[in-house]
Amino acid sequence: MAEPAIDHISSDSTLPREENHVGLSDYERSGDDRPPFILSSAEVKLLGIAGVGFFLDAYDLFIINPVATMLQYRLYGGHALPAGLQGFIKASANVGSVIGQFTFGFAADYYGRKAVYGKELMVIIFATIFCISDPTGDVSPSGALVWLGVWRIVMGIGIGGDYPMSASVSTDRARLRKRGTMLAYIFANQGWGSLVGSLATIIVLACYKHVMDTEGEVSKVDGVWRIIVGLSLIPAFATLYQRLTLPEAKRFEAAQGGSEDEAIFRSLEVTGEDRLHENDKPKQVGKAISAVATTGSASSTEKEEAEARGRAAALAREKKEHWREFVRYFSEWRHAQTLVGTCLCWFLLDIAFYGINLNQNVVLQQIGFAGSSGSDWEKLFKIGIGNLIITALGFVPGYYVTVLTIEVLGRKWIQIQGFLLTAMFLGIMAGMFHTLSSAAFVVCFAFLQFFFNFGANTTTYCYPAEVFPTRFRASAHGISAASGKAGAIISAAGFNALTNRIGTPAVLWIFFGCCIAGAVATLLLPEVKGRDPDIVYMEEMKARRAGLA
């Protein structure tokens, strides 16, 4: 899609806002007026580059459940894994995610997206290779599980780092009218990750049916789980080059350069950022950070060298001021309140979301796919079919209803109704846990998954990327996402112990309370539909300087 140049827009910040809009009026009238969910070719390409991290996140989340069951047959003769080690390998990726979300989020704001993007994918690839290299035949069973858990922590660092990185890279390039839709599309890859993980398990197990079931070599399951985990390397390698060569977005360059030209940001609200390679289009923003006095006879080489020195000096000043400005920004209660809101909502959501999805055996028992009868291969295959049914029922549809409606209903409405309706279905399941028929239980669970994803599971990801200015976006998103993973860790570690002590219905009531609290916490957040945080931040800075003057 052709993109209008930004250079023609006046940089005179004294122009009234109406005059600044004049340069965009022709484009606004003749631009892409299709519904937000219809993407351009550049947007589809960006979706492919950024979405793979969430595909891998859900693939890993799903795959550890059947892999843990397979390791029972490989290491313990079909008996259950030691409780402590089982919890360790299931929670390890979430522990790593907290580290990755903090570190990559802050690094993306400090060093720039271009300098960091792709490194998180390299960490995922590196850790996955070591996971499938687990020496199960050369070490003790507990040693093999420790090996897997340690490398899953490293994998989690990469997966966690993808949250703030992909959110920031996408938001920096998105048009304002399609920003939420793009983020929802990217996050919807979680649904496909779960679905593909289910299909991969079934297909690979089917390929091993003869050797495992007919010939009785159940130990060959060691090859099954390695193939399933290793398949995630394909999308990772496929997008690595694209991430490493992605240029810096114009919005980020303008924000980091301290630009106060509102016309630049107004232009980017409409045009977005189609440039996905360094040589796609010439840079329009940050092209001349420092002005150098030159004569008409000065050579272009001298000008380029002077500009490079000016950019280096400006960058050094910017790094020095970055953290000071970060602390100043969040020391104001209005901004701290928003950060508390995004963190609290994500934390409460993940307690319920991961508590349910890391313990799907309860649902599998209800629908007769718990793998409690038949040969060892048949048990594993039944579990794979059950997981596929669960994923297809509510996971994928919920994401795409959000994609279709987020720019109409707004983030706040979707998040509140999602929390309340998931609470309702959790309440039904908790109150009638022992009396619901299998069919009714499955219907309730499907609606529960649907409103998780047509609700807070998607919007808690979108909110930090849309409500904070570009200068602090990745850091704030990383803090919010890490808060969510902290909730996931608590839920994963405490679900089984609490279930044994107080029963599954009581635990579901706890999740019910978390969802109600999440709906209340959402009231701390503003609606971000149609809101440009960079313009808001610029106006706040001008007002603060005027007050000091």
C-alpha positions as CSV (number, residue, x, y, z in Angstrom):
1,M,0.0,0.0,0.0
2,A,1.4,3.4,-0.9
3,E,2.3,5.5,2.0
4,P,2.2,9.3,1.9
5,A,5.4,11.1,2.9
6,I,5.6,12.8,6.2
7,D,8.1,15.4,5.2
8,H,5.5,17.6,3.7
9,I,3.8,18.1,7.1
10,S,4.8,21.2,8.8
11,S,7.0,20.7,11.9
12,D,5.9,24.0,13.3
13,S,4.5,22.9,16.7
14,T,2.8,26.4,17.0
15,L,0.2,25.5,14.3
16,P,-3.2,24.9,15.6
17,R,-4.4,21.2,15.6
18,E,-6.9,21.9,12.9
19,E,-4.2,23.2,10.6
20,N,-2.0,20.2,11.3
21,H,-4.8,17.9,10.1
22,V,-5.1,19.6,6.7
23,G,-2.1,17.7,5.3
24,L,-3.9,14.4,6.1
25,S,-7.4,15.2,5.0
26,D,-6.9,14.0,1.4
27,Y,-5.5,10.7,2.6
28,E,-8.2,10.3,5.2
29,R,-10.8,10.6,2.6
30,S,-9.2,8.3,0.0
31,G,-7.5,5.9,2.4
32,D,-8.3,2.3,3.3
33,D,-11.9,2.5,4.6
34,R,-12.4,-1.3,4.8
35,P,-13.4,-2.8,8.1
36,P,-10.5,-3.0,10.6
37,F,-10.3,-6.8,10.4
38,I,-9.5,-6.8,6.7
39,L,-5.7,-6.5,6.6
40,S,-3.3,-5.1,3.9
41,S,-0.5,-7.3,2.7
42,A,2.0,-5.5,4.9
43,E,-0.2,-6.0,7.9
44,V,-0.5,-9.7,7.1
45,K,3.3,-9.9,6.9
46,L,3.7,-8.2,10.2
47,L,1.1,-10.5,11.7
48,G,3.2,-13.5,10.6
49,I,6.4,-12.0,12.0
50,A,4.9,-11.1,15.4
51,G,2.4,-13.8,15.8
52,V,4.8,-16.8,15.9
53,G,5.8,-16.0,19.5
54,F,2.2,-16.5,20.7
55,F,1.8,-19.6,18.6
56,L,4.9,-21.0,20.4
57,D,3.6,-19.8,23.8
58,A,0.4,-21.7,23.5
59,Y,2.0,-24.7,21.8
60,D,4.4,-25.0,24.7
61,L,1.6,-24.5,27.3
62,F,-0.5,-27.3,25.7
63,I,2.3,-29.7,24.8
64,I,3.7,-30.1,28.3
65,N,0.6,-31.9,29.5
66,P,0.8,-34.8,27.0
67,V,4.6,-34.8,27.2
68,A,4.5,-35.2,31.0
69,T,2.1,-38.2,30.5
70,M,4.5,-39.7,27.9
71,L,7.4,-39.3,30.2
72,Q,5.5,-41.5,32.7
73,Y,5.7,-44.4,30.3
74,R,9.3,-43.7,29.3
75,L,10.8,-43.1,32.8
76,Y,8.4,-44.6,35.4
77,G,6.7,-47.5,33.7
78,G,3.4,-45.8,33.4
79,H,3.3,-44.6,37.0
80,A,2.7,-41.0,37.9
81,L,5.7,-38.6,37.9
82,P,6.9,-37.4,41.3
83,A,4.6,-34.6,42.3
84,G,7.4,-32.1,42.9
85,L,9.1,-32.8,39.6
86,Q,5.9,-32.8,37.7
87,G,5.0,-29.4,39.1
88,F,8.5,-28.2,38.3
89,I,8.4,-29.1,34.6
90,K,4.9,-27.6,34.2
91,A,5.7,-24.4,36.0
92,S,9.2,-23.9,34.7
93,A,8.3,-22.1,31.5
94,N,6.2,-19.6,33.4
95,V,9.0,-18.9,35.8
96,G,11.3,-18.2,32.8
97,S,8.5,-16.0,31.3
98,V,8.5,-13.6,34.3
99,I,12.3,-13.1,33.8
100,G,12.0,-12.6,30.1
101,Q,9.1,-10.2,30.3
102,F,10.9,-7.9,32.6
103,T,14.3,-8.0,30.9
104,F,13.2,-7.8,27.3
105,G,10.6,-5.2,28.0
106,F,13.1,-2.8,29.6
107,A,15.7,-3.6,27.0
108,A,13.3,-2.8,24.1
109,D,12.7,0.7,25.5
110,Y,16.3,1.3,26.4
111,Y,18.2,-0.1,23.4
112,G,15.4,0.1,20.8
113,R,13.2,-2.6,19.2
114,K,15.5,-3.2,16.3
115,A,18.5,-4.0,18.6
116,V,16.5,-6.5,20.6
117,Y,13.8,-8.1,18.4
118,G,14.7,-11.6,17.3
119,K,17.0,-12.3,20.2
120,E,14.0,-13.7,22.2
121,L,13.3,-16.1,19.3
122,M,17.0,-17.2,19.3
123,V,16.6,-18.0,23.0
124,I,13.5,-20.1,22.3
125,I,15.3,-22.0,19.5
126,F,18.4,-22.6,21.6
127,A,16.4,-23.9,24.6
128,T,14.1,-26.1,22.5
129,I,17.1,-27.9,21.0
130,F,18.4,-28.6,24.5
131,C,15.0,-29.8,25.6
132,I,14.8,-32.5,22.9
133,S,18.4,-33.5,23.7
134,D,17.3,-34.7,27.1
135,P,19.5,-37.7,27.9
136,T,16.7,-39.9,29.2
137,G,18.7,-43.1,28.7
138,D,21.9,-41.9,30.3
139,V,20.7,-40.2,33.6
140,S,18.3,-41.1,36.3
141,P,14.6,-40.5,35.7
142,S,14.6,-37.5,38.1
143,G,17.7,-36.2,36.4
144,A,16.0,-36.3,33.0
145,L,13.1,-34.3,34.4
146,V,15.4,-31.8,36.0
147,W,17.2,-31.4,32.7
148,L,13.9,-30.7,30.9
149,G,12.7,-28.3,33.6
150,V,15.9,-26.2,33.5
151,W,15.8,-25.8,29.8
152,R,12.1,-25.0,29.8
153,I,13.0,-22.1,32.2
154,V,15.4,-20.8,29.5
155,M,12.7,-21.4,26.8
156,G,10.3,-19.4,29.0
157,I,12.7,-16.5,29.1
158,G,12.4,-16.3,25.3
159,I,8.6,-16.8,25.2
160,G,8.1,-14.2,28.0
161,G,10.3,-11.8,26.1
162,D,8.1,-12.1,23.1
163,Y,5.1,-10.5,24.9
164,P,6.5,-6.9,25.2
165,M,8.6,-7.2,22.0
166,S,5.8,-8.2,19.6
167,A,3.2,-6.0,21.3
168,S,5.5,-3.0,21.0
169,V,6.7,-3.7,17.5
170,S,3.1,-4.1,16.3
171,T,1.6,-1.1,18.1
172,D,4.5,1.1,16.9
173,R,3.4,0.3,13.3
174,A,-0.3,0.0,13.6
175,R,-2.9,2.5,12.4
176,L,-5.0,3.9,15.2
177,R,-8.2,2.6,13.8
178,K,-6.8,-0.9,13.4
179,R,-4.4,-1.1,16.4
180,G,-6.6,-3.2,18.7
181,T,-7.5,-5.5,15.8
182,M,-3.9,-6.1,14.9
183,L,-3.0,-6.9,18.6
184,A,-6.0,-9.3,18.8
185,Y,-5.0,-11.0,15.6
186,I,-1.5,-11.5,16.9
187,F,-2.7,-12.8,20.3
188,A,-5.1,-15.1,18.5
189,N,-2.2,-17.2,17.4
190,Q,-2.4,-18.7,20.9
191,G,-5.5,-20.5,19.8
192,W,-3.8,-21.9,16.7
193,G,-0.8,-23.0,18.8
194,S,-3.0,-25.0,21.1
195,L,-4.9,-26.5,18.1
196,V,-1.8,-27.4,16.2
197,G,-0.2,-28.9,19.3
198,S,-3.3,-31.2,19.7
199,L,-3.1,-32.2,16.1
200,A,0.6,-32.8,16.2
201,T,0.2,-35.1,19.2
202,I,-2.5,-37.2,17.5
203,I,-0.6,-37.4,14.2
204,V,2.7,-38.4,15.6
205,L,1.1,-40.9,18.0
206,A,-0.8,-42.4,15.0
207,C,2.6,-42.8,13.2
208,Y,3.9,-44.7,16.2
209,K,0.8,-47.0,16.6
210,H,2.4,-50.1,15.1
211,V,5.6,-50.0,17.0
212,M,4.0,-49.0,20.4
213,D,0.7,-50.8,20.3
214,T,1.2,-53.8,18.0
215,E,4.8,-54.6,18.8
216,G,4.5,-53.4,22.4
217,E,7.6,-51.2,22.5
218,V,6.1,-48.5,24.7
219,S,9.5,-47.0,25.3
220,K,9.4,-45.6,21.8
221,V,7.2,-42.9,23.2
222,D,10.5,-41.2,23.9
223,G,10.7,-40.4,20.2
224,V,7.1,-39.2,20.1
225,W,7.5,-36.4,22.6
226,R,10.9,-35.3,21.1
227,I,9.2,-34.9,17.7
228,I,6.3,-33.0,19.1
229,V,8.5,-30.6,21.0
230,G,10.9,-30.3,18.1
231,L,8.2,-29.3,15.6
232,S,8.0,-25.9,17.2
233,L,11.4,-25.2,15.7
234,I,9.9,-24.9,12.2
235,P,7.9,-21.6,12.7
236,A,10.7,-20.3,14.9
237,F,13.4,-20.7,12.2
238,A,10.9,-19.5,9.5
239,T,10.5,-16.0,11.1
240,L,13.9,-15.5,12.7
241,Y,15.5,-13.7,9.7
242,Q,12.4,-11.4,9.4
243,R,12.7,-10.4,13.0
244,L,16.4,-9.8,13.0
245,T,16.1,-7.5,9.9
246,L,13.0,-5.6,11.0
247,P,13.9,-1.8,11.0
248,E,13.0,0.6,13.7
249,A,9.5,2.0,13.4
250,K,9.0,5.7,12.7
251,R,6.8,6.2,15.7
252,F,9.5,4.8,18.0
253,E,12.2,7.0,16.3
254,A,10.0,10.1,16.8
255,A,9.2,9.2,20.4
256,Q,12.8,8.4,21.4
257,G,14.1,11.5,19.6
258,G,11.9,13.6,21.8
259,S,9.8,14.9,18.9
260,E,7.0,17.2,20.0
261,D,5.6,17.7,16.5
262,E,2.1,16.5,16.9
263,A,1.6,16.4,13.1
264,I,4.1,13.5,12.9
265,F,2.1,11.3,15.3
266,R,-1.2,12.4,13.7
267,S,0.1,11.2,10.4
268,L,1.2,7.9,11.8
269,E,-2.3,7.4,13.3
270,V,-3.6,7.3,9.8
271,T,-0.8,5.8,7.7
272,G,0.6,3.3,10.2
273,E,4.0,1.8,9.3
274,D,4.3,-0.4,6.2
275,R,8.1,-0.5,6.2
276,L,9.2,-4.1,7.2
277,H,12.7,-3.9,5.8
278,E,15.4,-1.3,5.9
279,N,15.3,-0.6,2.2
280,D,11.5,-0.7,1.8
281,K,11.1,3.1,2.2
282,P,13.4,5.9,3.2
283,K,13.3,7.1,6.8
284,Q,11.0,10.0,7.2
285,V,11.4,10.6,11.0
286,G,14.7,11.0,12.8
287,K,16.5,11.7,9.5
288,A,18.3,14.7,10.8
289,I,18.4,14.6,14.6
290,S,21.0,17.3,14.7
291,A,21.4,20.3,12.4
292,V,25.0,21.0,11.3
293,A,26.2,24.3,9.9
294,T,27.5,23.6,6.4
295,T,28.3,25.7,3.4
296,G,26.9,25.2,0.0
297,S,30.1,23.5,-1.1
298,A,30.2,21.0,1.8
299,S,30.4,17.4,0.6
300,S,27.6,14.8,1.2
301,T,30.1,12.7,3.1
302,E,30.9,15.5,5.6
303,K,27.1,16.0,6.1
304,E,26.6,12.3,6.7
305,E,29.4,12.2,9.2
306,A,28.1,15.2,11.0
307,E,24.6,13.8,11.1
308,A,26.0,10.5,12.5
309,R,27.9,12.3,15.2
310,G,24.8,14.3,16.0
311,R,22.7,11.1,16.2
312,A,25.3,9.4,18.5
313,A,25.3,12.4,20.8
314,A,21.5,12.6,20.9
315,L,21.3,8.9,21.6
316,A,23.7,9.2,24.5
317,R,21.7,12.0,26.1
318,E,18.5,10.0,25.5
319,K,19.8,6.9,27.3
320,K,20.9,9.0,30.3
321,E,17.5,10.6,30.6
322,H,15.4,7.5,29.9
323,W,15.1,6.0,33.3
324,R,14.8,9.4,35.0
325,E,11.8,10.1,32.8
326,F,10.4,6.6,33.3
327,V,10.4,7.1,37.1
328,R,8.9,10.6,36.8
329,Y,6.1,9.3,34.5
330,F,5.0,6.5,36.8
331,S,5.5,8.6,40.0
332,E,2.3,10.4,39.0
333,W,-0.7,8.6,40.4
334,R,-2.8,8.8,37.2
335,H,-0.1,6.7,35.4
336,A,0.7,4.5,38.4
337,Q,-3.0,3.7,38.7
338,T,-3.2,2.6,35.1
339,L,-0.1,0.4,35.6
340,V,-1.6,-1.1,38.8
341,G,-4.8,-1.8,36.8
342,T,-3.1,-3.6,33.9
343,C,-1.0,-5.6,36.3
344,L,-3.8,-6.6,38.6
345,C,-6.2,-7.5,35.9
346,W,-3.6,-9.7,34.2
347,F,-2.6,-11.3,37.5
348,L,-6.2,-12.2,38.4
349,L,-7.0,-13.5,35.0
350,D,-4.0,-15.8,34.8
351,I,-4.8,-17.4,38.2
352,A,-8.1,-18.6,36.7
353,F,-7.0,-19.1,33.1
354,Y,-3.9,-21.2,33.9
355,G,-5.6,-22.9,36.8
356,I,-8.1,-24.3,34.4
357,N,-5.9,-24.9,31.3
358,L,-3.0,-26.6,33.1
359,N,-5.4,-29.0,34.7
360,Q,-7.7,-30.1,31.9
361,N,-7.7,-33.7,33.3
362,V,-10.8,-32.8,35.2
363,V,-12.6,-32.0,32.0
364,L,-11.2,-35.0,30.2
365,Q,-12.6,-37.3,32.8
366,Q,-16.0,-35.7,32.4
367,I,-16.1,-36.4,28.6
368,G,-14.5,-39.8,28.8
369,F,-11.1,-39.0,27.3
370,A,-8.9,-39.2,30.4
371,G,-7.0,-42.1,29.1
372,S,-7.9,-44.4,32.0
373,S,-8.6,-47.6,30.0
374,G,-7.1,-49.5,27.1
375,S,-3.5,-50.1,26.1
376,D,-0.8,-47.6,26.9
377,W,-0.9,-46.2,23.3
378,E,-4.7,-46.0,23.4
379,K,-4.6,-44.0,26.7
380,L,-2.2,-41.5,25.2
381,F,-4.3,-41.2,22.0
382,K,-7.5,-40.7,23.9
383,I,-5.9,-37.8,25.9
384,G,-4.8,-36.3,22.6
385,I,-8.3,-36.5,21.1
386,G,-9.8,-35.0,24.3
387,N,-7.4,-32.0,24.2
388,L,-8.3,-31.4,20.6
389,I,-12.0,-31.3,21.4
390,I,-11.4,-28.9,24.3
391,T,-9.3,-26.6,22.1
392,A,-11.7,-26.6,19.2
393,L,-14.8,-25.9,21.3
394,G,-14.0,-22.6,22.8
395,F,-10.4,-21.5,22.4
396,V,-10.1,-20.5,18.7
397,P,-13.7,-19.0,18.2
398,G,-13.3,-16.7,21.2
399,Y,-10.2,-15.0,19.8
400,Y,-11.8,-14.2,16.5
401,V,-15.0,-12.8,17.9
402,T,-12.6,-10.3,19.7
403,V,-10.9,-9.6,16.4
404,L,-14.2,-8.7,14.8
405,T,-15.6,-6.6,17.6
406,I,-12.7,-4.9,19.5
407,E,-12.8,-1.7,17.5
408,V,-16.6,-1.5,17.9
409,L,-17.2,-2.5,21.5
410,G,-13.9,-1.2,22.9
411,R,-11.4,-2.9,25.2
412,K,-13.0,-2.0,28.5
413,W,-16.4,-3.4,27.7
414,I,-15.0,-6.6,26.3
415,Q,-12.8,-7.1,29.4
416,I,-15.5,-6.5,31.9
417,Q,-18.1,-8.7,30.2
418,G,-15.5,-11.4,29.7
419,F,-14.6,-11.4,33.4
420,L,-18.3,-11.5,34.5
421,L,-19.3,-14.2,32.1
422,T,-16.4,-16.5,32.9
423,A,-17.2,-15.9,36.5
424,M,-20.8,-17.0,35.8
425,F,-19.8,-20.3,34.1
426,L,-17.2,-21.0,36.8
427,G,-19.9,-20.5,39.4
428,I,-22.2,-22.9,37.5
429,M,-19.5,-25.6,37.3
430,A,-18.5,-25.1,40.9
431,G,-22.1,-25.1,42.3
432,M,-23.2,-28.1,40.2
433,F,-19.9,-29.9,39.9
434,H,-21.3,-33.3,41.0
435,T,-24.7,-33.0,39.4
436,L,-24.0,-31.7,35.9
437,S,-24.3,-34.3,33.1
438,S,-21.2,-34.8,31.0
439,A,-22.9,-32.9,28.1
440,A,-23.8,-30.0,30.3
441,F,-20.3,-29.9,31.8
442,V,-18.7,-29.8,28.3
443,V,-21.1,-27.0,27.2
444,C,-20.2,-24.9,30.3
445,F,-16.5,-25.5,29.8
446,A,-16.8,-24.5,26.1
447,F,-18.5,-21.2,27.0
448,L,-16.0,-20.7,29.8
449,Q,-13.1,-20.9,27.3
450,F,-15.0,-18.8,24.8
451,F,-15.4,-15.9,27.2
452,F,-11.9,-16.2,28.5
453,N,-10.7,-15.4,24.9
454,F,-13.6,-13.1,23.9
455,G,-12.7,-11.2,27.1
456,A,-9.9,-10.6,29.4
457,N,-7.3,-13.1,28.1
458,T,-7.1,-11.0,24.9
459,T,-7.7,-7.5,26.3
460,T,-5.2,-7.8,29.1
461,Y,-2.6,-8.3,26.4
462,C,-3.9,-5.3,24.3
463,Y,-4.3,-2.8,27.2
464,P,-0.6,-2.2,28.2
465,A,0.4,-1.9,24.5
466,E,-2.3,0.7,23.8
467,V,-2.5,2.8,27.0
468,F,1.1,3.7,27.6
469,P,3.2,6.0,25.4
470,T,5.8,4.6,23.0
471,R,8.8,5.7,25.3
472,F,7.6,3.3,28.1
473,R,5.4,0.9,26.2
474,A,7.6,-2.2,26.2
475,S,8.7,-1.7,29.9
476,A,5.1,-1.3,31.1
477,H,3.9,-4.2,29.0
478,G,6.7,-6.4,30.4
479,I,5.8,-5.5,34.0
480,S,2.1,-6.2,33.3
481,A,2.8,-9.5,31.6
482,A,5.1,-10.6,34.3
483,S,2.4,-9.9,36.9
484,G,0.1,-12.2,34.9
485,K,2.7,-15.0,34.8
486,A,3.1,-14.6,38.6
487,G,-0.6,-15.5,38.8
488,A,-0.1,-18.4,36.5
489,I,2.8,-19.7,38.7
490,I,0.7,-19.4,41.9
491,S,-2.2,-21.2,40.2
492,A,0.0,-24.0,38.8
493,A,1.7,-24.6,42.1
494,G,-1.4,-24.4,44.3
495,F,-4.1,-26.0,42.2
496,N,-3.4,-29.7,42.9
497,A,-2.6,-29.1,46.6
498,L,-5.8,-27.1,47.1
499,T,-7.9,-29.6,45.2
500,N,-6.7,-32.4,47.5
501,R,-7.4,-30.3,50.6
502,I,-10.7,-28.5,49.8
503,G,-11.9,-30.2,46.7
504,T,-12.3,-29.1,43.0
505,P,-15.6,-27.1,43.5
506,A,-14.0,-24.9,46.2
507,V,-11.0,-24.2,43.9
508,L,-13.4,-23.2,41.1
509,W,-15.1,-20.8,43.6
510,I,-11.7,-19.2,44.1
511,F,-11.3,-18.7,40.4
512,F,-14.9,-17.2,40.4
513,G,-13.8,-14.6,43.0
514,C,-10.7,-13.8,40.9
515,C,-12.8,-13.1,37.9
516,I,-15.2,-10.8,39.8
517,A,-12.2,-9.0,41.3
518,G,-10.8,-8.6,37.7
519,A,-14.0,-7.0,36.5
520,V,-13.7,-4.5,39.4
521,A,-10.0,-3.8,38.7
522,T,-10.8,-3.0,35.1
523,L,-12.6,0.1,36.3
524,L,-9.1,1.5,37.0
525,L,-8.4,1.6,33.3
526,P,-9.5,4.1,30.7
527,E,-11.0,3.1,27.4
528,V,-8.2,3.2,24.8
529,K,-10.2,2.9,21.6
530,G,-9.2,5.8,19.4
531,R,-6.7,7.1,22.0
532,D,-3.2,7.9,20.9
533,P,-1.0,7.7,24.1
534,D,1.8,9.6,22.5
535,I,-0.4,12.6,21.8
536,V,-1.7,12.4,25.4
537,Y,1.9,12.2,26.7
538,M,2.9,15.2,24.6
539,E,0.1,17.3,25.9
540,E,0.9,16.3,29.5
541,M,4.5,17.3,29.0
542,K,3.5,20.7,27.5
543,A,1.1,21.3,30.4
544,R,3.8,20.4,33.0
545,R,6.3,22.8,31.4
546,A,3.7,25.5,31.3
547,G,3.0,25.0,34.9
548,L,6.7,25.1,35.8
549,A,7.1,28.3,33.8
